[in-house]
């Protein structure tokens, strides 16, 4: 799934301070599988990071 992805979304970043999640391990694993796909860190609850992801989606849609 990650190898073929055009983009990767890490959602729920607003709860990261409260859970045991190692971003470094996550990004290392993702880059091993797919070094070209951008990773968007977002929170749908707070809206953080959504602007960059939406802009990327719009550009992809225009390019098609």
N, C-alpha and C positions, 0 to 999 in steps of 0.2 A: 504494500500500500504506500509506504513512504518513498520507496524507490521511484514510483511512477507519478508521484504528486507534483503538481505545478507550484503549490504553496502548502505550507504547513501552519496550522493554527494551534497555539498553546493558549487555551481559554482558561478562565477563572484565575487570572493572575492576581486578582484582589485577595484571594485566600492563601496565597503562597506563604505569607508570614506565619500562618497557623498550621501548616501541614509539613510533613517531612518529604520535601521534594528537592532534588539536587539538579539545579539548572545546568550546571557544567556537564554532568553525566548525560542529561537529556540532549543538549546541543552536540556533544561529542558523538552520541549515537546517531542523531539525525544527519550530521555532516558525513558520517561514515556511509550512510545509506543513500544520501542525496545531497551533494554539496551545492547544487545549483538552485534548489527551491528556497525562496525566502521564507523565513519563519516569522509569523506575526504573533506577538504576545498581546492578547486582548482580554478584556473583561466586559462581558455583555451587561453585567450589573452596573458598572460605573461608566462604561463607554470608553475607557482607556484603551488606546491602540486601535480603535475601530476606524479612525480617519485614514490611517495608512493602509489598512486592509481594503477599505472601500475604494480608495484611489487606485490601488493596484488592480482591483476587480474591474473598475471602469476602463482602465487602460487596456486590460486584456480583452474586454468586450469591444473596444474601439479597434483594436488590432485585428480582430477576426473579421 
